[in-house]
Amino acid sequence: MNQDGENQFLTVEDVAKRFCVDMTTIYRLAQKGKLPAIKIGSQWRFHQSSLKNWIKQQESRRKEFRP
């Protein structure tokens, strides 16, 4: 793992806290495939660098649709 934690996996609780949303929202987005995640057994995990890339994609999409 590198020093900045790029290879770190986050839990649903971690992601919910970072995005300031309820854990239920994170579960729902992961289950629908709208948030990059993997399921290990019955638990969801989120790769930190995948989330950063996802955020960048969301931001660029918003810019495309602004008038």
C-alpha positions as CSV (number, residue, x, y, z in Angstrom):
1,M,0.0,0.0,0.0
2,N,1.3,3.5,-0.8
3,Q,1.5,6.2,1.8
4,D,-1.6,8.2,0.7
5,G,-3.9,5.2,1.2
6,E,-4.9,4.9,-2.5
7,N,-5.1,1.1,-2.2
8,Q,-7.2,1.3,0.9
9,F,-10.6,-0.3,1.0
10,L,-13.4,1.5,2.8
11,T,-16.5,0.1,4.5
12,V,-20.1,1.3,3.9
13,E,-19.8,3.3,7.1
14,D,-16.6,5.0,6.0
15,V,-18.1,6.0,2.6
16,A,-21.3,7.3,4.2
17,K,-19.3,9.5,6.6
18,R,-17.1,10.9,3.8
19,F,-20.2,11.7,1.6
20,C,-22.3,12.8,4.6
21,V,-25.2,10.5,3.7
22,D,-27.0,7.7,5.4
23,M,-25.5,4.2,5.1
24,T,-28.7,3.1,3.5
25,T,-28.0,5.4,0.6
26,I,-24.6,3.8,0.1
27,Y,-26.0,0.3,0.2
28,R,-28.6,1.2,-2.4
29,L,-26.1,2.9,-4.8
30,A,-23.7,-0.1,-4.5
31,Q,-26.5,-2.6,-5.1
32,K,-27.7,-0.8,-8.2
33,G,-24.1,-0.5,-9.5
34,K,-24.1,3.3,-9.4
35,L,-21.2,3.4,-6.9
36,P,-18.0,1.4,-7.6
37,A,-17.9,-1.4,-5.0
38,I,-17.2,-5.0,-4.5
39,K,-19.0,-7.5,-2.3
40,I,-17.0,-9.8,-0.2
41,G,-19.3,-12.3,1.4
42,S,-22.2,-10.2,2.7
43,Q,-20.1,-7.0,3.1
44,W,-19.5,-4.2,0.6
45,R,-16.1,-2.7,0.2
46,F,-15.1,0.4,-1.7
47,H,-11.6,1.0,-3.2
48,Q,-10.6,4.5,-2.3
49,S,-9.0,5.3,-5.7
50,S,-12.1,4.0,-7.5
51,L,-14.3,6.3,-5.5
52,K,-12.0,9.3,-6.4
53,N,-12.3,8.4,-10.1
54,W,-16.1,8.1,-9.7
55,I,-16.3,11.5,-8.1
56,K,-14.3,13.0,-11.0
57,Q,-16.6,11.4,-13.5
58,Q,-19.7,12.8,-11.7
59,E,-18.2,16.3,-11.6
60,S,-17.4,16.2,-15.3
61,R,-20.9,15.0,-16.1
62,R,-22.3,17.9,-14.2
63,K,-20.2,20.4,-16.1
64,E,-21.4,18.9,-19.4
65,F,-25.1,19.5,-18.5
66,R,-24.7,23.0,-17.2
67,P,-26.4,25.7,-19.4
